[in-house]
Amino acid sequence: MPEYDVVIVGAGPAGLFCAANLAPAKVLILEKMKLPGRKLLLSGSGQCNLTHAGDVKALSANYGDHRAFVKPALMAFSNQAAMDFFEKHGVPVQTNENGKVFPVSLLADDVLDALLAACDEAGVEISYRESVQSISPKGGGYAVQTPVATYQTKFVVIATGGMSYPATGSTGDGYPLAEGLGHAVIPPEPSLTPVYVADHILRDLSGISLSAKVTIWHDGKKLITRDGDLLITRFGYSGPVILDSSRWMRAGDVLKIAFTPLPPNEVDALLKERTALSGGKLVYNLLSGLSCPERLLRALVFAAGIPEETTGAQLTAKMRGALVANLTDFPVSIDRPGDFGVAMCTAGGVSLTEINKKTCESKIAPGIFFAGEVMDLDGDTGGYNIQAAFSTAFVAAKKILQMLCA
Ligand SMILES: Cc1cc2nc3c(=O)[nH]c(=O)nc-3n(C[C@H](O)[C@H](O)[C@H](O)COP(=O)(O)OP(=O)(O)OC[C@H]3O[C@@H](n4cnc5c(N)ncnc54)[C@H](O)[C@@H]3O)c2cc1C
């Protein structure tokens, strides 16, 4: 039986980065696809938004309810450390106006190549087309079984990713592996997904992108409000503000969209004021300067039941009320959030309560570690998920090296 210090399951950013930090240990990565990092290559539309700039202490706020878990890993391997790593490995990085960090080349391939080169330097072996099927305690360590062989190892890192974009190899295999070792798994759900809506009356405006505020209502209760860029699609809505809120959305929820930052009373006052000055203008012309594209304004006027040729002077109080509501609180009924085929991330996964947040070691199966998205850990768009993969992989590698050297 081939023997290793560490067997890592999965050659995504978490598995590769963990391996790159494990020298001089004898490390084997088992990857079920014929090539590594398939999802990494799709990230950031092929440009790879590998982390997010800014104060590392503020970064954890972008991981929903799991900020407390991820914080120690982020502090141990920060966004700046990630940037330094890639600079050192020949991949200069740049930060865009929104704080997203990309390779200067805007090529995800360069990020993957740097990770593979670092693994090579560390003497890591990678075996492709080997899907891990079980992990069981054996000889004070673990036996890792694939259809090809069984490997004996002191430590195992499960870095199998989540379930989104399954064609990349992330098909949720880590969950039964973890359950087989006694771990609980929070049911996985698509996250960072566009949303499909019922009666999509703005369908013809697909492609329009603007800054908006969205509020999710669940069973008549306000759940969460977020600001950001919104994209109207043929089937509903997307863009960062929708993707980042999608982990909270459920079929049947109501999304209320504010297409203007002005509150209802100010939009109402503005309409009245402009009508008094230029009552002969068509209603949508009275709304210029609200940072809403004209096509959207026309559609919102129409959706308020106001005939297109209506002038300000003809606008009744009832019509004005309906228009103000459409601009500041446009209600949309959620048919369903996108599925795993379109989700960029997975919410749910191996329960964090049974994982040590400082080392990512299992609290119930000593010597088993987790890294990356296989855990119940999902971040917002903006580079937070790849950063989490690196940071959790780093703390796991550090602890394993400590134990190997002890
Ligand atoms: C379209 C898209 C764009 C994205 N863009 C960004 C972005 O710009 N910035 C960002 O931060 N995040 C982005 N993400 C999310 C980010 O890519 C993931 O969070 C990240 O890849 C997770 O890394 P991971 O190593 O944990 O898992 P993965 O990248 O999913 O890698 C897991 C690996 O494990 C392998 N594997 C699975 N099961 C087995 C098994 N049984 N045996 C052996 N191997 C196995 C898989 O084949 C895969 O190679 C994007 C995601 C998508 C889908």
The ligand as an SDF file (V2000), in Angstrom:
LIG
                    3D

 53 58  0  0  0  0  0  0  0  0999 V2000
  -18.5200   30.5820  -12.5810 C   0  0  0  0  0  0  0  0  0  0  0  0
  -17.8310   30.7920  -11.2580 C   0  0  0  0  0  0  0  0  0  0  0  0
  -17.1180   31.9540  -11.0410 C   0  0  0  0  0  0  0  0  0  0  0  0
  -16.5110   32.1790   -9.7990 C   0  0  0  0  0  0  0  0  0  0  0  0
  -15.7680   33.3020   -9.6300 N   0  0  0  0  0  0  0  0  0  0  0  0
  -15.1510   33.5160   -8.4410 C   0  0  0  0  0  0  0  0  0  0  0  0
  -14.2970   34.6450   -8.2520 C   0  0  0  0  0  0  0  0  0  0  0  0
  -14.0290   35.3950   -9.1890 O   0  0  0  0  0  0  0  0  0  0  0  0
  -13.7650   34.8260   -7.0040 N   0  0  0  0  0  0  0  0  0  0  0  0
  -13.9900   33.9720   -5.9680 C   0  0  0  0  0  0  0  0  0  0  0  0
  -13.4810   34.1890   -4.8600 O   0  0  0  0  0  0  0  0  0  0  0  0
  -14.7470   32.8650   -6.1400 N   0  0  0  0  0  0  0  0  0  0  0  0
  -15.3090   32.6100   -7.3470 C   0  0  0  0  0  0  0  0  0  0  0  0
  -16.0460   31.4740   -7.5230 N   0  0  0  0  0  0  0  0  0  0  0  0
  -16.1130   30.4900   -6.4190 C   0  0  0  0  0  0  0  0  0  0  0  0
  -14.7700   29.7420   -6.3070 C   0  0  0  0  0  0  0  0  0  0  0  0
  -14.3630   29.3200   -7.5920 O   0  0  0  0  0  0  0  0  0  0  0  0
  -14.8930   28.5260   -5.3800 C   0  0  0  0  0  0  0  0  0  0  0  0
  -15.3550   28.9700   -4.1290 O   0  0  0  0  0  0  0  0  0  0  0  0
  -13.5390   27.8330   -5.2170 C   0  0  0  0  0  0  0  0  0  0  0  0
  -13.1270   27.2570   -6.4470 O   0  0  0  0  0  0  0  0  0  0  0  0
  -13.6380   26.7360   -4.1600 C   0  0  0  0  0  0  0  0  0  0  0  0
  -12.3930   26.1060   -4.0940 O   0  0  0  0  0  0  0  0  0  0  0  0
  -12.2520   24.6140   -3.5250 P   0  0  0  0  0  0  0  0  0  0  0  0
  -10.8440   24.2280   -3.7700 O   0  0  0  0  0  0  0  0  0  0  0  0
  -12.8100   24.5600   -2.1730 O   0  0  0  0  0  0  0  0  0  0  0  0
  -13.2290   23.7230   -4.4410 O   0  0  0  0  0  0  0  0  0  0  0  0
  -13.2480   23.4840   -6.0130 P   0  0  0  0  0  0  0  0  0  0  0  0
  -12.6490   24.5910   -6.7560 O   0  0  0  0  0  0  0  0  0  0  0  0
  -14.6470   23.1130   -6.2900 O   0  0  0  0  0  0  0  0  0  0  0  0
  -12.3070   22.2210   -6.2010 O   0  0  0  0  0  0  0  0  0  0  0  0
  -12.6480   20.9500   -5.6950 C   0  0  0  0  0  0  0  0  0  0  0  0
  -11.8520   19.8880   -6.4580 C   0  0  0  0  0  0  0  0  0  0  0  0
  -12.1010   18.6270   -5.8370 O   0  0  0  0  0  0  0  0  0  0  0  0
  -12.2500   17.6420   -6.8610 C   0  0  0  0  0  0  0  0  0  0  0  0
  -13.0060   16.5130   -6.3080 N   0  0  0  0  0  0  0  0  0  0  0  0
  -14.2990   16.5030   -5.9440 C   0  0  0  0  0  0  0  0  0  0  0  0
  -14.6450   15.2850   -5.4750 N   0  0  0  0  0  0  0  0  0  0  0  0
  -13.5340   14.5160   -5.5520 C   0  0  0  0  0  0  0  0  0  0  0  0
  -13.2640   13.1550   -5.2260 C   0  0  0  0  0  0  0  0  0  0  0  0
  -14.1890   12.3330   -4.7350 N   0  0  0  0  0  0  0  0  0  0  0  0
  -12.0100   12.6800   -5.4310 N   0  0  0  0  0  0  0  0  0  0  0  0
  -11.0400   13.4910   -5.9570 C   0  0  0  0  0  0  0  0  0  0  0  0
  -11.2670   14.7740   -6.2930 N   0  0  0  0  0  0  0  0  0  0  0  0
  -12.4850   15.2820   -6.0810 C   0  0  0  0  0  0  0  0  0  0  0  0
  -12.9830   18.3940   -7.9490 C   0  0  0  0  0  0  0  0  0  0  0  0
  -12.8630   17.7490   -9.1940 O   0  0  0  0  0  0  0  0  0  0  0  0
  -12.3020   19.7540   -7.9080 C   0  0  0  0  0  0  0  0  0  0  0  0
  -11.1620   19.7820   -8.7470 O   0  0  0  0  0  0  0  0  0  0  0  0
  -16.6450   31.2110   -8.7680 C   0  0  0  0  0  0  0  0  0  0  0  0
  -17.3560   30.0480   -8.9940 C   0  0  0  0  0  0  0  0  0  0  0  0
  -17.9530   29.8320  -10.2290 C   0  0  0  0  0  0  0  0  0  0  0  0
  -18.6990   28.5460  -10.4600 C   0  0  0  0  0  0  0  0  0  0  0  0
  1  2  1  0
  2  3  1  0
  2 52  2  0
  3  4  2  0
  4  5  1  0
  4 50  1  0
  5  6  2  0
  6  7  1  0
  6 13  1  0
  7  8  2  0
  7  9  1  0
  9 10  1  0
 10 11  2  0
 10 12  1  0
 12 13  2  0
 13 14  1  0
 14 15  1  0
 14 50  1  0
 15 16  1  0
 16 17  1  0
 16 18  1  0
 18 19  1  0
 18 20  1  0
 20 21  1  0
 20 22  1  0
 22 23  1  0
 23 24  1  0
 24 25  2  0
 24 26  1  0
 24 27  1  0
 27 28  1  0
 28 29  2  0
 28 30  1  0
 28 31  1  0
 31 32  1  0
 32 33  1  0
 33 34  1  0
 33 48  1  0
 34 35  1  0
 35 36  1  0
 35 46  1  0
 36 37  1  0
 36 45  1  0
 37 38  2  0
 38 39  1  0
 39 40  1  0
 39 45  2  0
 40 41  1  0
 40 42  2  0
 42 43  1  0
 43 44  2  0
 44 45  1  0
 46 47  1  0
 46 48  1  0
 48 49  1  0
 50 51  2  0
 51 52  1  0
 52 53  1  0
M  END
$$$$
